[in-house]
Amino acid sequence: MSAELEIQSPPASWPFADGAEQMSAYVRWLAGPGVERGLIGPRETARIWERHILNCAVVETAVPRGSVVVDVGSGAGLPGIVLALVRPDLVVHLVEPMGRRSQFLTEVVEDLGVDARIVVHRGRAQDVVGEVVGDVVTARALVSLDRLVPMCVPLMRRGGQILAVKGARAAAEVEAARRVLARHGFGDPEIVRCGEGIVSPPTTLVRLIRRPEPVN
């Protein structure tokens, strides 16, 4: 198999019931126009499947069925597009302020034929308050938790959750954000490792669940 086909094809052990064909098309977008437009580094092309696609896809285990997902700072569509492709039951809103990125997202969504379930919004999180509200808000390596939480709260329903894809500093970020979390009505944060046996290393996810009722 050529290197180009290896990039385009999902792993032989693709663990999801849905999304393989559309995901391959999405990877072609990332490895082609995504690199050309500066959304993905050229050195990332050889490891798109593991470092980006599988890393995001395994987050689906934390997303309740039928959820409306708001992906803040979506960039090249990670994890929002990936989640939508492996989970046809989801509706996903991609929120991205940069013009070239939001244009890329719009073109990808139209090309994949998923514009009925994926909506692109050009703007910052605060720009779409009142326009977008979800059960789950996702963000991947965007900003620290103490900054992310106030940004996401206006975009989520009471009882909803924030799923923040983080790295080795997840625990430190949780500790630094505890006052902010309490002020915005979140319970104890949970650090989850997603994708054991699917992606190496597993994806580190901080799950923040907002209490259904305001704290008195």
C-alpha angles and dihedrals in degrees: 000000000000121000089246092055091046089057093049098044124077119239114281088244095053100171101202128089092218142037107037097123096041090043090056089053090049091051089054088055092050095046093045119029091012091062094038091054095045098250094117125032115243091238090059096066095085092054102035094118098053103028097042115010102040091033088061100033094062089061087076090083088071096049117092117232117271094016127158105228125201112199109201119206089006096180107175091359100279118175098352101065092040092053092048092051096050092040113047089179092070131089110208130197115199112206114194127156100197115091099217091048096047089047090052090050092049092051093047094049092049093046093050092048094233099118090118090066104026120060122188119213120188107213146066122287091262091052094063099045107131091020099065130035127165146182090230130030117199132193131172119208091326110133136329117289095250088060097036098056098060088046094053103039096079089054098054138074122240107271091027127122144231116223109196117187105217141166137221094320094061095110093047091050091051092054092048091051101047096106091048091048093051092047091054096047103257125149125223111318119241127212109211130188108213127194104027106181092011104068130017118248097021117243113266110222129183109209117199118185118196117220113250093234131040116263112249 
